[in-house]
Amino acid sequence: MRFLLSFLMVLSFTHGVFSLPGSLKSQLKGRSFKVERVRRGNDLIHGPTALRKAYEKFSIIPMNLGIDLDDFEPITTNHVAGSKDDTSSADQKGAVSAASVQGDAAFVSPVTIGGQKIVLNFDTGSADFWVMSTLLPEAARQGHTVYNPSISSTYKKMEGATFNISYGDASYAYGGVGTDTVDIGGAVIQNQAIGVPDTVSSAFIEDTTSNGLVGLGFSSLNTVTPKQQKTFFENIADSLQEPIMTATLKADGVGEYEFGILDHDKYQGDIANVSVDSSNGFWQFELGHFAVADGSVQHIKKNPIAIADTGTSLMLLNQEVVDAYYAEVHGAIYASGAGGYVYPCNISLPSLSVAVGSKHLATVPGNLIDFSEVGINKTTGGKVCFGGIQSNQGSSMQILGDVFLKAFFVIFDLRGPSLGIANPK
């Protein structure tokens, strides 16, 4: 009871987080660099598609509950694909332009591998660095910028090594492994292990906004055999001013990843720091309480843990949290055809606050939870939208994807390790 009373005294505010002062001591020993992001095109992703991808990534089996989406007419969205080469040269500070795609459902960045610039997805929920390559069948390469190891003077094949990463039945990549020189934002790692697949799933073939992943989880997740390999983040850490990566994933598509330095101009107020349990390879931490809008703080009874994952679009939370949230959304229903909760688009969504650790209450505003349009109600003629908060279907962990991360300035710190959250400027 004493803990609960103390907890309720923690101040929270919309789009904010309150905490004791965070301390990230600067130990100048190297350099820093950043990967800037700008919106590219008007790509939009269907809410159910984002949910399906999240379930596949973590092998979550969805339950078939609620009404079917046949009660709604679909909304047709014209996808405007951005140019594959829509990047600009790095400036003298090591800044590299990148892109927010699919209506902020994915964040991609240009990476140079063996002198070849290729757009990849930065993913803190996995630890394999792999890229679409010329070893794939020609049909699988259509619409992609692929890596050609044969024209790289620095490529070396790792004899006998393979990787096999699976995000679910419809999402996988496997094949050989090599090493090459990788340049991200002007920071260079030689002999970075790279998966060079000869087989990828249709999900990756169809997603032409990205050409592979830069895994930024912990190397215990790495799938390379016979010997696991370190991630780019782990390899570059010793040459950075500080072994940190910060993420500013703004809803308007303008933001950046920055490695090695804590830029005080990017956030305001205190930093809420929480210890990370890396034993499972994820940026995992305690997430045991929540509140909807101005309601009371409630305890999360089952599996009160979460991971921060830049490679997932949505927030996948325990069913008790999801039910409590949509109980406050007028007209919200679970639509089995969509695989998740939908609601009238003219409704203003409430905020959701979650306790990051035992002291810090972080609030995501309703406008960031409003994810995408999915159809038109045949009865009312009103548009129907898909929520950015959905069920984790009883998974052992909650997943805080970009819907959550866009609300904050987030610090991934290999010391400890720990996670820091602050209000962005």
C-alpha positions as CSV (number, residue, x, y, z in Angstrom):
1,M,0.0,0.0,0.0
2,R,2.9,2.3,0.8
3,F,4.3,1.7,-2.6
4,L,1.0,2.4,-4.3
5,L,0.6,5.7,-2.5
6,S,4.2,6.7,-3.4
7,F,3.6,5.7,-7.0
8,L,0.5,7.8,-7.3
9,M,2.5,10.8,-6.3
10,V,4.6,10.5,-9.4
11,L,3.6,13.4,-11.7
12,S,2.7,12.6,-15.3
13,F,1.6,14.9,-18.1
14,T,0.4,14.4,-21.7
15,H,3.2,13.4,-24.0
16,G,5.5,13.4,-21.1
17,V,7.5,11.6,-18.5
18,F,8.6,12.6,-15.0
19,S,11.6,11.1,-13.2
20,L,14.5,11.6,-10.9
21,P,17.4,13.2,-12.7
22,G,19.2,10.8,-15.0
23,S,23.0,10.6,-15.1
24,L,24.9,9.8,-18.3
25,K,28.5,10.8,-17.6
26,S,30.4,11.8,-20.7
27,Q,33.7,9.9,-21.2
28,L,35.2,11.4,-24.2
29,K,37.1,8.6,-25.9
30,G,35.9,8.6,-29.5
31,R,33.4,10.1,-31.8
32,S,29.7,10.3,-32.4
33,F,27.5,10.2,-35.5
34,K,23.8,10.4,-36.4
35,V,21.4,9.1,-39.0
36,E,18.8,11.7,-39.9
37,R,15.4,10.8,-41.1
38,V,13.1,12.7,-43.4
39,R,9.7,11.6,-44.7
40,R,9.9,9.9,-48.1
41,G,6.7,9.9,-50.2
42,N,3.2,9.3,-48.8
43,D,3.5,5.6,-48.1
44,L,0.8,4.3,-45.7
45,I,0.5,0.9,-44.1
46,H,-2.8,-0.8,-43.3
47,G,-3.2,-1.2,-39.5
48,P,-4.0,-4.9,-39.7
49,T,-0.9,-5.4,-41.8
50,A,1.2,-3.7,-39.1
51,L,-0.3,-6.0,-36.5
52,R,0.2,-9.1,-38.6
53,K,3.9,-8.2,-39.0
54,A,4.3,-7.7,-35.3
55,Y,2.7,-11.0,-34.5
56,E,4.8,-12.8,-37.1
57,K,8.0,-11.2,-35.8
58,F,7.4,-12.6,-32.3
59,S,5.6,-15.8,-33.3
60,I,2.4,-14.7,-31.6
61,I,-0.7,-16.7,-32.6
62,P,-3.8,-14.3,-32.7
63,M,-7.1,-15.4,-31.3
64,N,-10.2,-15.1,-33.4
65,L,-12.6,-13.0,-31.4
66,G,-15.1,-10.2,-32.0
67,I,-17.1,-9.2,-35.1
68,D,-15.8,-9.6,-38.6
69,L,-14.6,-6.6,-40.6
70,D,-17.1,-7.5,-43.4
71,D,-19.4,-5.0,-41.6
72,F,-17.1,-2.3,-43.0
73,E,-16.2,-1.2,-46.5
74,P,-12.5,-0.9,-47.2
75,I,-10.8,2.4,-47.9
76,T,-8.5,2.3,-50.9
77,T,-5.2,4.1,-50.3
78,N,-2.9,5.0,-53.1
79,H,0.7,4.0,-52.1
80,V,3.3,6.4,-53.4
81,A,6.6,4.7,-53.2
82,G,9.7,6.9,-52.6
83,S,12.8,6.6,-54.7
84,K,15.1,3.8,-53.6
85,D,18.0,6.3,-53.9
86,D,16.3,9.1,-52.0
87,T,19.3,9.8,-49.9
88,S,21.7,12.7,-49.7
89,S,25.4,12.7,-49.1
90,A,26.8,12.7,-45.5
91,D,27.9,16.1,-44.4
92,Q,31.1,16.8,-42.4
93,K,29.4,16.0,-39.1
94,G,28.5,12.5,-40.3
95,A,24.8,13.2,-40.7
96,V,23.0,11.0,-43.2
97,S,19.5,11.5,-44.5
98,A,17.0,8.6,-44.3
99,A,13.3,8.1,-44.5
100,S,10.1,7.5,-42.6
101,V,7.9,5.2,-44.7
102,Q,4.4,3.7,-44.7
103,G,2.9,6.5,-42.6
104,D,5.5,6.3,-39.9
105,A,4.9,2.5,-39.6
106,A,8.5,1.9,-40.4
107,F,11.7,3.9,-40.2
108,V,14.5,3.2,-42.6
109,S,18.0,4.5,-43.0
110,P,20.8,4.5,-45.6
111,V,23.7,2.2,-44.8
112,T,26.9,1.8,-46.9
113,I,28.2,-1.7,-47.2
114,G,31.3,-2.3,-49.2
115,G,30.8,1.1,-50.8
116,Q,27.2,0.3,-51.8
117,K,24.5,2.5,-50.3
118,I,21.4,0.5,-49.3
119,V,18.3,1.5,-47.3
120,L,17.8,-0.7,-44.2
121,N,15.5,-0.9,-41.2
122,F,17.1,-0.3,-37.8
123,D,15.6,-2.9,-35.4
124,T,16.3,-3.1,-31.6
125,G,14.1,-6.2,-31.5
126,S,16.6,-8.5,-33.3
127,A,20.4,-8.9,-33.6
128,D,21.1,-10.0,-37.1
129,F,22.6,-7.6,-39.7
130,W,21.4,-8.9,-43.1
131,V,20.8,-7.4,-46.5
132,M,18.9,-8.4,-49.7
133,S,21.6,-9.6,-52.1
134,T,22.4,-10.7,-55.6
135,L,22.4,-14.3,-54.3
136,L,18.6,-14.1,-54.3
137,P,16.5,-15.1,-57.3
138,E,16.0,-12.3,-59.7
139,A,12.2,-12.2,-59.0
140,A,12.9,-11.6,-55.3
141,R,15.1,-8.7,-56.1
142,Q,12.6,-6.7,-58.1
143,G,12.0,-3.2,-56.6
144,H,14.9,-3.6,-54.2
145,T,18.4,-2.1,-54.1
146,V,20.5,-5.2,-53.4
147,Y,24.0,-5.8,-52.1
148,N,26.4,-7.4,-54.5
149,P,29.3,-9.0,-52.6
150,S,31.2,-9.8,-55.8
151,I,31.9,-6.1,-56.5
152,S,33.0,-5.3,-53.0
153,S,36.8,-5.3,-52.6
154,T,36.4,-5.6,-48.8
155,Y,33.9,-8.5,-48.7
156,K,35.1,-11.8,-47.2
157,K,32.9,-14.9,-47.1
158,M,32.8,-16.6,-43.7
159,E,33.3,-20.2,-44.7
160,G,30.8,-22.6,-43.1
161,A,28.8,-19.8,-41.5
162,T,25.1,-19.5,-42.0
163,F,22.3,-17.4,-40.5
164,N,18.6,-18.3,-40.2
165,I,16.4,-15.6,-38.7
166,S,12.6,-16.2,-38.4
167,Y,10.1,-13.6,-37.3
168,G,7.1,-16.0,-37.8
169,D,5.7,-18.3,-40.5
170,A,5.6,-15.6,-43.1
171,S,8.7,-13.7,-42.3
172,Y,12.2,-15.1,-42.5
173,A,15.6,-14.9,-44.1
174,Y,18.5,-17.4,-44.3
175,G,21.7,-18.1,-46.2
176,G,25.4,-17.5,-46.0
177,V,27.4,-15.0,-44.0
178,G,30.3,-12.7,-44.8
179,T,32.1,-9.7,-43.5
180,D,32.4,-6.3,-45.0
181,T,33.1,-2.6,-44.2
182,V,30.0,-0.9,-43.0
183,D,29.6,2.9,-42.9
184,I,26.6,4.4,-41.0
185,G,26.6,8.2,-40.8
186,G,30.4,8.3,-41.3
187,A,31.2,5.8,-38.6
188,V,33.0,2.8,-40.0
189,I,33.3,-0.8,-38.8
190,Q,35.5,-3.1,-40.8
191,N,34.7,-6.8,-40.9
192,Q,31.1,-6.4,-39.7
193,A,29.3,-9.8,-40.0
194,I,26.5,-9.6,-42.6
195,G,23.9,-12.1,-43.5
196,V,23.8,-12.6,-47.3
197,P,20.6,-14.6,-47.8
198,D,19.7,-16.7,-50.8
199,T,16.2,-17.2,-49.5
200,V,13.8,-14.6,-47.9
201,S,10.0,-14.8,-47.3
202,S,7.4,-13.1,-49.4
203,A,6.9,-10.5,-46.7
204,F,10.4,-9.1,-47.3
205,I,10.1,-9.4,-51.1
206,E,6.9,-7.4,-51.1
207,D,8.2,-4.7,-48.7
208,T,10.2,-2.6,-51.2
209,T,10.7,0.3,-48.7
210,S,13.5,-1.7,-47.0
211,N,16.2,-4.0,-48.2
212,G,17.2,-5.7,-44.9
213,L,17.7,-5.1,-41.2
214,V,20.4,-3.7,-38.9
215,G,19.7,-5.7,-35.7
216,L,20.4,-3.5,-32.6
217,G,19.4,-5.9,-29.9
218,F,21.9,-7.9,-27.9
219,S,24.2,-10.5,-29.6
220,S,22.7,-13.4,-27.7
221,L,19.8,-13.1,-30.2
222,N,22.1,-13.4,-33.2
223,T,21.4,-16.4,-35.3
224,V,24.8,-16.9,-37.0
225,T,26.2,-20.4,-36.6
226,P,28.5,-22.0,-35.7
227,K,29.5,-18.8,-33.8
228,Q,27.2,-15.9,-32.9
229,Q,28.3,-12.4,-34.1
230,K,28.2,-9.0,-32.5
231,T,25.9,-6.3,-33.7
232,F,27.0,-3.1,-35.3
233,F,26.1,-1.2,-32.1
234,E,28.2,-3.5,-30.0
235,N,31.2,-3.4,-32.4
236,I,31.1,0.4,-32.6
237,A,30.6,1.1,-28.9
238,D,34.2,1.3,-27.9
239,S,35.0,4.0,-30.4
240,L,32.1,6.2,-29.3
241,Q,32.2,9.1,-26.9
242,E,29.5,7.2,-24.9
243,P,28.2,3.7,-25.7
244,I,24.6,4.9,-26.4
245,M,22.2,5.2,-29.2
246,T,19.3,7.7,-29.1
247,A,16.2,7.6,-31.1
248,T,14.0,10.5,-32.1
249,L,11.2,8.9,-34.1
250,K,8.9,11.9,-34.6
251,A,5.4,11.5,-35.9
252,D,6.0,13.9,-38.7
253,G,8.7,11.7,-40.1
254,V,11.5,14.1,-39.3
255,G,14.0,12.8,-36.8
256,E,17.1,10.7,-36.4
257,Y,19.1,8.0,-34.7
258,E,22.3,9.3,-33.1
259,F,25.1,7.2,-31.8
260,G,27.7,8.1,-29.2
261,I,26.4,11.4,-27.7
262,L,23.6,12.6,-25.6
263,D,22.4,15.7,-27.3
264,H,20.8,18.0,-24.7
265,D,19.1,20.0,-27.5
266,K,16.9,17.0,-28.4
267,Y,15.1,16.7,-25.0
268,Q,13.8,18.7,-22.1
269,G,13.5,18.0,-18.4
270,D,14.8,15.0,-16.6
271,I,15.7,11.6,-18.1
272,A,13.8,8.6,-16.7
273,N,16.3,5.8,-16.5
274,V,15.3,2.1,-16.1
275,S,17.5,-0.9,-15.8
276,V,17.4,-3.3,-18.8
277,D,17.4,-7.1,-18.4
278,S,19.4,-8.2,-21.5
279,S,19.4,-11.9,-20.7
280,N,16.8,-12.6,-23.4
281,G,18.6,-10.5,-25.9
282,F,16.0,-7.7,-25.8
283,W,15.9,-4.2,-24.4
284,Q,13.6,-5.5,-21.7
285,F,12.5,-3.7,-18.6
286,E,9.8,-3.6,-15.9
287,L,6.4,-2.3,-17.0
288,G,3.9,-3.0,-14.2
289,H,1.4,-0.2,-14.1
290,F,-0.8,1.8,-16.4
291,A,-3.5,4.5,-16.5
292,V,-6.0,5.6,-19.2
293,A,-6.3,9.4,-19.6
294,D,-6.8,10.9,-16.1
295,G,-7.9,7.6,-14.5
296,S,-6.3,5.9,-11.6
297,V,-3.1,4.0,-11.9
298,Q,-3.8,0.2,-12.2
299,H,-1.5,-2.7,-11.6
300,I,-0.6,-5.0,-14.5
301,K,-1.2,-8.5,-13.0
302,K,0.4,-10.8,-15.7
303,N,3.9,-10.6,-17.1
304,P,4.6,-7.0,-16.1
305,I,7.6,-6.6,-18.5
306,A,8.1,-5.0,-21.9
307,I,10.7,-4.5,-24.6
308,A,11.5,-1.3,-26.6
309,D,11.5,-2.3,-30.3
310,T,12.1,0.2,-33.1
311,G,11.3,-2.6,-35.6
312,T,7.6,-2.9,-34.5
313,S,5.0,-0.3,-35.5
314,L,2.4,-0.8,-32.7
315,M,2.2,-1.1,-29.0
316,L,1.3,-4.7,-28.1
317,L,0.1,-4.8,-24.5
318,N,-1.4,-7.3,-22.1
319,Q,-5.1,-7.9,-22.7
320,E,-6.1,-6.3,-19.4
321,V,-4.5,-3.0,-20.5
322,V,-6.0,-3.2,-24.0
323,D,-9.5,-3.9,-22.6
324,A,-9.3,-1.1,-20.1
325,Y,-8.1,1.3,-22.8
326,Y,-10.8,0.7,-25.4
327,A,-13.5,0.7,-22.7
328,E,-12.9,4.4,-22.7
329,V,-13.2,4.8,-26.4
330,H,-16.8,5.3,-27.5
331,G,-17.8,3.0,-30.3
332,A,-14.6,0.8,-30.1
333,I,-15.1,-2.9,-31.0
334,Y,-12.8,-5.8,-31.6
335,A,-13.0,-6.8,-35.3
336,S,-11.7,-10.2,-36.0
337,G,-11.3,-9.5,-39.7
338,A,-8.9,-6.7,-38.8
339,G,-7.3,-8.8,-36.0
340,G,-7.7,-5.9,-33.5
341,Y,-9.6,-3.0,-32.1
342,V,-11.3,-0.5,-34.5
343,Y,-13.3,2.7,-33.7
344,P,-15.0,5.6,-35.4
345,C,-12.3,7.9,-36.8
346,N,-14.1,11.0,-35.5
347,I,-13.4,9.9,-31.9
348,S,-10.6,11.6,-30.1
349,L,-8.6,8.9,-28.4
350,P,-7.6,9.2,-24.7
351,S,-3.9,9.1,-23.7
352,L,-2.3,6.0,-22.2
353,S,0.3,6.2,-19.4
354,V,2.6,3.3,-18.6
355,A,5.0,2.9,-15.7
356,V,8.5,2.5,-17.1
357,G,10.2,0.8,-14.0
358,S,8.8,1.6,-10.6
359,K,9.1,5.4,-10.6
360,H,8.5,6.8,-14.0
361,L,5.1,7.3,-15.6
362,A,5.3,7.9,-19.4
363,T,2.2,9.2,-21.2
364,V,1.5,8.6,-24.9
365,P,-1.0,11.2,-26.3
366,G,-4.1,9.9,-28.0
367,N,-3.2,11.4,-31.4
368,L,-0.2,9.1,-31.6
369,I,-2.3,6.0,-30.8
370,D,-4.6,6.8,-33.7
371,F,-2.9,4.6,-36.3
372,S,-4.7,4.3,-39.6
373,E,-8.0,4.2,-41.4
374,V,-9.3,0.7,-42.4
375,G,-12.8,1.1,-43.7
376,I,-16.2,2.8,-43.8
377,N,-19.1,1.7,-41.5
378,K,-21.8,0.5,-43.8
379,T,-24.5,1.6,-41.4
380,T,-23.3,5.1,-40.5
381,G,-21.1,5.9,-43.4
382,G,-18.4,7.1,-41.1
383,K,-14.8,6.1,-41.4
384,V,-13.4,3.4,-39.2
385,C,-9.8,3.6,-37.8
386,F,-7.4,1.0,-36.4
387,G,-5.8,1.5,-33.0
388,G,-2.0,1.7,-32.4
389,I,-2.6,-0.2,-29.1
390,Q,-3.4,-3.9,-29.6
391,S,-3.3,-7.1,-27.6
392,N,-0.1,-9.2,-27.3
393,Q,-2.4,-12.2,-27.3
394,G,-1.0,-13.5,-24.0
395,S,2.7,-13.3,-25.0
396,S,5.2,-13.3,-22.2
397,M,6.2,-9.7,-22.9
398,Q,4.6,-6.4,-23.9
399,I,6.1,-4.7,-27.0
400,L,6.6,-1.0,-27.1
401,G,7.0,-0.2,-30.8
402,D,7.0,3.1,-32.7
403,V,3.6,4.3,-31.5
404,F,5.2,4.5,-28.0
405,L,8.7,5.5,-29.1
406,K,7.5,8.4,-31.3
407,A,6.3,10.1,-28.1
408,F,9.7,10.4,-26.5
409,F,13.4,10.9,-26.8
410,V,14.8,7.4,-26.1
411,I,18.3,6.4,-25.0
412,F,19.6,2.9,-25.5
413,D,22.6,2.7,-23.2
414,L,24.9,-0.4,-23.3
415,R,26.3,0.5,-19.8
416,G,24.3,-1.3,-17.3
417,P,22.5,-1.7,-19.7
418,S,19.7,0.8,-19.3
419,L,17.0,2.6,-21.2
420,G,16.4,6.4,-20.8
421,I,13.2,8.2,-21.7
422,A,12.7,12.0,-21.8
423,N,10.4,14.6,-23.3
424,P,11.5,15.6,-26.8
425,K,11.8,19.3,-27.7
